[in-house]
Amino acid sequence: MEHKTDDIKTLQQEFISCQKLLTALGDSNRQHLLCIMLECDCSGSRVIDIAEKTNLSRPAVSHHMQILKDAGVVKSRKEGTCIYYYLDPCDNEIGKIMELCAHIRAIMKSVPDRSGEE
């Protein structure tokens, strides 16, 4: 039982660590923006270019991109007055969610089968 309690405590800490990322990815507009970013040139895209591929305004895209950036999903770089958003394939934030899901799955395997109970 001690082992399971430790696993749950670790899981709670992993949820806290992933909270910004889970919130960022939970929004359908940001999911769409992430898909757009996956199709874009790896050197980055400006908000205005991203906005043209959505039904969102430039300020709305900028807001969502900032949330994705704060969550560690996208990065940005400035060239003159332009800000380019891009994905970093070496980013560790997505790895944290993958570890969280793997940990949830491992804990669930140790839970008794209650499918016959009502």
ZIVEN-V830215 format. One record per residue. RES is the residue in one letter. SS is DSSP state (hx for helix, st for strand, lp for the rest). PSI is psi in whole degrees, 0 to 359 (none if undefined). D_CENTER is the distance of its C-alpha to the mean C-alpha in whole Angstrom. Layout:
RES|SS|PSI|D_CENTER  RES|SS|PSI|D_CENTER
This chain:
M|lp|323|32  E|hx|317|31  H|hx|316|29  K|hx|320|27  T|hx|318|27  D|hx|320|26  D|hx|319|23  I|hx|319|22  K|hx|318|22  T|hx|317|20  L|hx|317|17  Q|hx|319|18  Q|hx|322|17  E|hx|320|14  F|hx|316|12  I|hx|317|13  S|hx|329|12  C|hx|2|8  Q|hx|312|9  K|hx|318|8  L|hx|317|4  L|hx|319|6  T|hx|315|8  A|hx|317|6  L|hx|348|4  G|lp|349|8  D|lp|129|10  S|hx|327|12  N|hx|318|13  R|hx|328|9  Q|hx|316|9  H|hx|317|12  L|hx|321|12  L|hx|319|9  C|hx|321|12  I|hx|316|14  M|hx|325|13  L|hx|335|13  E|hx|346|17  C|lp|166|18  D|lp|135|20  C|lp|348|18  S|lp|347|20  G|lp|164|18  S|st|146|18  R|lp|155|20  V|hx|317|19  I|hx|323|22  D|hx|322|22  I|hx|317|18  A|hx|326|20  E|lp|340|23  K|lp|7|20  T|lp|180|19  N|lp|19|21  L|lp|152|20  S|lp|163|22  R|hx|314|21  P|hx|324|21  A|hx|316|18  V|hx|317|16  S|hx|316|17  H|hx|311|15  H|hx|322|12  M|hx|324|12  Q|hx|320|13  I|hx|316|10  L|hx|323|7  K|hx|314|10  D|hx|329|10  A|lp|352|7  G|lp|13|7  V|lp|318|6  V|st|162|9  K|st|168|12  S|st|156|16  R|st|150|19  K|st|132|22  E|st|106|25  G|lp|238|28  T|lp|0|27  C|st|140|24  I|st|127|21  Y|st|129|19  Y|st|141|15  Y|st|164|14  L|st|140|11  D|lp|111|12  P|lp|343|13  C|lp|6|14  D|lp|137|11  N|lp|346|11  E|hx|317|7  I|hx|324|6  G|hx|325|10  K|hx|319|9  I|hx|322|8  M|hx|319|10  E|hx|319|13  L|hx|312|12  C|hx|320|13  A|hx|322|16  H|hx|319|17  I|hx|313|17  R|hx|317|19  A|hx|318|21  I|hx|319|22  M|hx|330|23  K|hx|335|25  S|lp|357|27  V|lp|137|27  P|lp|146|31  D|lp|121|31  R|lp|18|32  S|lp|337|32  G|lp|349|36  E|lp|152|36  E|lp|none|36
